Amino acid sequence: MEVLTDAGYDTWWVGGCVRDMMMGEVPDDIDIATEALPENVIGLFKKTDETSAKFGSVLVSLKGSVFEVTTFRQDDSASDGRHPESVKFGKRKEDSVRRDFTVNCMYWNPISGELFDPHNGEMDLNERLIRFIGDSEERI
């Protein structure tokens, strides 16, 4: 993450890893969301898997671990509401709207310690609630 941040990109841990840490658990994996475009990520790291780069995701191998680094995005269109036909890159707030549940939509910056929680996921986690982001009927 430091590589992306040092290069000037807005970069955060996101999703289940943040939720798990807030529950006192060690995350199985760490997903990273950033404003860096896939080609920027590929240029900054020596070992990458570019298979999903057209969807904004690059797997980065670093120090014996693999991280999924995904550019902030917003769905352009979707055939079934879950699998986009195409993706537009966006900002962190736009990226948050496309996620499933509020508890999976918390962004944490381990360098600054800042939590970005635009849909009150921390509150829902503390209250042990599972809430969809947006209209649940549309999400299902």
Secondary structure, 3 states (H helix, E strand, C coil): CHHHHHCCCCEEEECHHHHHHHCCCCCCCCEEEECCCHHHHHHHCCCEECCCHHHCEEEEEECCEEEEEEECEEEEEECCCCCEEEEEECCHHHHHHCCCEHHHCCEECCCCCCEECCCCHHHHHHCCCCCECCCHHHHC
